[in-house]
Every structure is written in C-alpha cells, then in structure tokens.
C-alpha cells in the first residue's frame, strides 16, 4: 500500500555553521503543520529533508556549489531558514485563505 501525505515545496535558504543551502522544504498542505515554523519546531523531528539542494561550504566561499537531489539536515544545526520572498507571500496568502482571521480560529478548530 502506497500512502503519501500531500505536501508542497517551499524554496528556502538555510544557514548552518558549515553550509549555506538553497533548496526546497516540504510542508503539509492545509491544517496542522502547514507552516515552515511547524516543521522546524516539531518535537518529533530531529532531521529534515531538503530536496533539489545546492550547497556551499561557508569556510570556502570561493568553492564550487554542490548539488544533491535530497539532503538531510539536522534541525539543531540550523541558524536561519529564509523563505524566498515569493514563496513566503504565497504561503501567507494560502494560510489566510484557509479561514485564518487574526486571533480567531478557523472554522472547525473548536
């Protein structure tokens, strides 16, 4: 049985002590854990997959960027995650269109 959880890719720049990584994080579509912050703050996750990753060693900025189809990054090593501007705007619009109205919970949230 092949069960897949629907996700959407969000293009980000990730900074760690050793690397700068550009790639895609995959967040769940709608509802629970549908934001980047939910993915990064999950108590159950210690690592996150980054797809279509291009990375460069911070201590060798003149080096050639490397590519990996999938890269596994330890969450505790992350210093910053920056969504690309268009991605952040699109995610915010989708979140608002899901029924979020400031401090009011969306319908069905009790």
Secondary structure, 3 states (H helix, E strand, C coil): CCCCCCEEEEEEEEEECCEEEEEEEEEECCCCCCCHHHHHCCCCCCEEEEEEEEEEEHHHCCCCCEEEEEEEEEHHHEEEEEECHHHHHHHHHHHHHCCCECCECCCCCC
